Amino acid sequence: MTRFALTIEFDGRPYMGWQRQAHGPSVQQTIEEAVHRFTAETVQVFSAGRTDAGVHAIAMRAHVDIEKPLTPFKLTEALNAQLRPAPIAIVGCEIVPGDWHARFACIGRAYEYRIVNRRAPLTWDKGLSWQVARPLDTDAMHAAAQQLIGLHDFTTFRSAHCQSQSPVKTLDKLSVSRHGEEVIIDAAARSFLHHQVRSMVGCLALVGYGKWSARDLKGALEAADRNALGLNAPPDGLYFVSATYP
């Protein structure tokens, strides 16, 4: 039995999220079935994070145990051949120790959220970014975002369906930058609550178009109440971008 660490890129639009679901296709299921088709082995793929329906990944990390003798190159080629035409690609593969775990060994996760700030309808970016037609003050968004960095009770920014044992998390980074009509929000932490990034982005957008002040954002955080949330951003613009390991 060999444990392989995978780096996976995917378009989340056709899927109900990473994790297997009874009511629709998932990224995990699609990869597991691809492995089975060329190895005849029933496997489970473990990931560094669990993305929601419609959320994308640039470099999701995962692992899988396979009995059939394979090199990382052959596994990558076979998996990508079996995955076509699904919008999932194995972009990296390596052999790791048998006790390495994509989820439990991970000490840092990073997400990127993409907003297209314009009135004209989206074409190439439809489903891959959140369109916000009203002008956004990204400097105000970035300044307000700094209040969320550090150790806090993030109950306000937590989905009612979150399974985390505690709403207390340490946010290491939350930055907002503009690149023409594109606004990028980068978030990094050891781990995140369900919907935390989307909820933070939604509230920062309220700051960006003047509906909320930085004080309103701080008040929402301190309320530790989901009812204090101003807006939950859609999944379209959210990307899992990296996982960090010792």
QUITA-V452608 format. One record per residue. N is the residue number from 1. OMEGA is omega as a letter, one per 20 degrees, with the letter a starting at -180 (999 if undefined). Layout:
BEGIN
n = <N:N>
omega = <OMEGA:OMEGA>
END
This chain:
BEGIN
n = <1:2:3:4:5:6:7:8:9:10:11:12:13:14:15:16:17:18:19:20:21:22:23:24:25:26:27:28:29:30:31:32:33:34:35:36:37:38:39:40:41:42:43:44:45:46:47:48:49:50:51:52:53:54:55:56:57:58:59:60:61:62:63:64:65:66:67:68:69:70:71:72:73:74:75:76:77:78:79:80:81:82:83:84:85:86:87:88:89:90:91:92:93:94:95:96:97:98:99:100:101:102:103:104:105:106:107:108:109:110:111:112:113:114:115:116:117:118:119:120:121:122:123:124:125:126:127:128:129:130:131:132:133:134:135:136:137:138:139:140:141:142:143:144:145:146:147:148:149:150:151:152:153:154:155:156:157:158:159:160:161:162:163:164:165:166:167:168:169:170:171:172:173:174:175:176:177:178:179:180:181:182:183:184:185:186:187:188:189:190:191:192:193:194:195:196:197:198:199:200:201:202:203:204:205:206:207:208:209:210:211:212:213:214:215:216:217:218:219:220:221:222:223:224:225:226:227:228:229:230:231:232:233:234:235:236:237:238:239:240:241:242:243:244:245:246>
omega = <r:r:r:r:a:r:a:r:r:r:a:a:a:a:r:a:r:a:r:r:r:a:r:a:r:r:a:a:a:r:r:r:r:r:a:a:a:r:a:r:r:a:r:r:a:a:r:a:r:a:r:r:r:r:a:r:r:a:r:r:a:r:r:r:a:r:a:r:a:r:r:r:a:r:r:a:a:a:a:r:a:a:a:j:r:a:r:r:r:a:r:a:r:r:a:r:a:r:r:a:a:a:a:r:a:a:r:r:a:r:r:r:a:r:r:a:r:a:a:a:r:r:a:a:a:a:a:r:r:r:r:a:a:r:a:r:a:r:r:r:a:a:r:a:a:r:a:a:r:a:a:r:a:a:a:a:a:r:r:a:a:a:r:a:a:r:a:a:r:r:a:a:r:a:r:r:r:r:a:r:a:r:a:r:r:r:r:r:r:r:a:r:r:a:a:a:a:r:r:r:r:r:r:r:r:r:a:r:r:r:r:r:r:r:r:r:r:r:r:r:a:r:a:a:a:r:r:a:a:a:r:a:r:a:a:a:a:a:r:a:r:r:a:r:r:999>
END
